[in-house]
Amino acid sequence: MDPLLMVLLLLWRPGLRAEGRHNPNGSQECETTAKADIVVLVDGSGSIGRSDFETLKTFLAGMVSNFNIGPDRVQIGLVQYSSNTRTEWHLNTHQTKYSLLKAIPNLVQLQSQTFTGLALNYILQNNFKPNVGMRADSKKIVVLITDGEANDNTLLPSQKLKDAGIEIYAIGVTNAKRKELSYIASDPKEIHTYYLRDFSSLRGIADDLTINICNSLVFVRLVNGTSLCSGRLEVNTNQSTQRWSSVCEDDFDQQDAEVVCRELGCGAPSVLQGVLYGEVEAPMRTKEFQCRGNESALLDCRSSGSDRNTCSPGKAVGLTCSDPVRLVGGWSRCTGTLEVKQGDWRPVDGSDPTWESASVYCRKLSCSSPLSVGRRDDSSNRSAWKINSDCVLSGSGLRECVTPLSWSSSILELTCLHPAAVIIRLVVLPLTLLLSTIVIYFIMKVQATRGQMSDPQENIELDYYNQS
């Protein structure tokens, strides 16, 4: 790994309060499978010192590390501006988190003056375009970072971005003007505007910024459960004000549940039940969802035209989705290479297999007890997941217990007893034995009866022989 990249990651250790899981550098990732196209607009004017620009790059590395980067997830483009504006990379230039993190240390400061309005116009005309990666079904976001008052008008350019459906976060440092930041930022201002005394304070806002961006991407969540894949269902009925509402179980069915579990990156729904995760007051009004079951997100589903005005207390939807885990390459669904989905499907590192954790994996796969657990060498050195055995044995979901590995030389292989084999062993075999015993009993009984009722002619011949 690039030494400078490693330093950036080690320096970045904010403790996020967002819903998510810990990533290897100490923060928490934004747990969403939603699509987002984020353009970071960075002020590179001469008023920013060299050390402050390096601090800014560290902030960018931390921000990138908290999102699920990919062509069907979050894409991040970066534009630097001063008197001129320069695209450092487009939305579709870097399709992996690793590639983005490698690009950040190579940023070279532009210097010169601060023409923020010109830069805002530039990104609307050049960066939010389909030919450079913008997707029609994604959330569009701008994160502006500047250290001073603009030398041009910013009101009209920022309004054009908002009119195009693009959400703007404005971060001002040192000499930036609060009023100008407020004009530029989207509503509500309190979650879209940040004013800092110096660049070292960037680390202090990382928590809130990532949480706010993440929340703007999330439409559904499960709360009060034991893992990210279980809890009471809530939908975001107003993303501007982050207003969350429970869902009435009369408006929800199995097909809706399948879509929610898929959107959260979990496995298939295993439990759909009201009042399973805490009693709440009557849910706020929601429209009835009408999913077919194959949609990627709840927002893709049709909904009824009118809101429900009433819903009895205790009728909020509670949902449990299975962990996204599978066995591949085996002769049945209960044998093969263990893979876990966390954004994408990856094999599990096999350097430290245990029978206790294998029992948990088999149970999550709806299989019976483990028959064998081991590892095989993998010369491809592909990326994998490392699972914390203590975390798994504590009852946490697999999603909370995995950390990414850039490569792994050994992969976990697992064979669980198939449920059908259990049925055969517990039902079919005893029944077969019983039937066999009954058949043998009747055969022996018939033979015994035939022995007692032997042929009379044979008896006569035998008596005649004895008399003679």
Beta strands, then each sheet from edge to edge (+ up, - down):
strand 1: 36-43
strand 2: 74-81
strand 3: 85-89
strand 4: 139-146
strand 5: 167-173
strand 6: 193-196
strand 7: 220-224
strand 8: 230-238
strand 9: 243-246
strand 10: 269-274
strand 11: 287-290
strand 12: 302-307
strand 13: 317-321
strand 14: 325-329
strand 15: 335-341
strand 16: 345-347
strand 17: 370-377
strand 18: 384-387
strand 19: 402-405
strand 20: 410-416
sheet 1: 3+ 2- 1- 4- 5- 6-
sheet 2: 7+ 8- 9+
sheet 3: 7+ 8- 13+ 10-
sheet 4: 11+ 12-
sheet 5: 14+ 15- 16+
sheet 6: 14+ 15- 20+ 17-
sheet 7: 18+ 19-
end
